[in-house]
């Protein structure tokens, strides 16, 4: 079975600082994908970034990057130059081969950016 | 603009009542999903459908039912058998083919017990 663990229930960061949100995963699949989503207080889920298990480079999308350490089974999200609008819940999710269409989500981390 | 529309935004259920949550997408996606989110928690999969007229149970299907008669529509019925239905419900869809395609989500429906 696949499992995602996010160990930081809440994070508080000063505006313009970089922040790292932790995500570790467990799977027996050799091929899998890792996703990060942002959920503002309004509730919608916004896709941020994807990392494939066979990707040789760490994924980057604008201010978001993924610190992927396959041997340690971790896929931490790094947000550079944080902004007030980054305050939200952040979820790490995995999709494996066997349940190819299904996402397994972690419990989430609530990020608060202080001015 | 293409997207996923969930309605209603807020829904109240009386004891013993079945209620249906609507999910419509115009993204031409084959796969659709229903998730439940409890306060402060992650999303849990209720049901999913990869093709019209076919669907599979997710991790917490008891007390819920779905149908997939059209590609665009995947309604979720919360039956009276679901004893704790108060939650935030999210519908998602995904196109087939490219493995790194993310699921796209609607804005959700908040269901409460009266």
HADDOCK unambig.tbl for C-alpha pairs under 7 A between the chains (distance, minus, plus):
assign (segid A and resid 33 and name CA) (segid B and resid 100 and name CA) 6.99 0.50 0.50
assign (segid A and resid 43 and name CA) (segid B and resid 107 and name CA) 6.30 0.50 0.50
assign (segid A and resid 43 and name CA) (segid B and resid 108 and name CA) 6.76 0.50 0.50
assign (segid A and resid 44 and name CA) (segid B and resid 105 and name CA) 6.82 0.50 0.50
assign (segid A and resid 44 and name CA) (segid B and resid 106 and name CA) 6.46 0.50 0.50
assign (segid A and resid 44 and name CA) (segid B and resid 107 and name CA) 4.59 0.50 0.50
assign (segid A and resid 44 and name CA) (segid B and resid 108 and name CA) 6.64 0.50 0.50
assign (segid A and resid 45 and name CA) (segid B and resid 105 and name CA) 5.88 0.50 0.50
assign (segid A and resid 47 and name CA) (segid B and resid 102 and name CA) 6.99 0.50 0.50
assign (segid A and resid 50 and name CA) (segid B and resid 100 and name CA) 6.90 0.50 0.50
assign (segid A and resid 105 and name CA) (segid B and resid 42 and name CA) 5.80 0.50 0.50
assign (segid A and resid 105 and name CA) (segid B and resid 43 and name CA) 5.89 0.50 0.50
assign (segid A and resid 106 and name CA) (segid B and resid 42 and name CA) 5.63 0.50 0.50
assign (segid A and resid 107 and name CA) (segid B and resid 41 and name CA) 5.07 0.50 0.50
assign (segid A and resid 107 and name CA) (segid B and resid 42 and name CA) 4.29 0.50 0.50
assign (segid A and resid 108 and name CA) (segid B and resid 41 and name CA) 6.81 0.50 0.50
assign (segid A and resid 108 and name CA) (segid B and resid 42 and name CA) 5.98 0.50 0.50
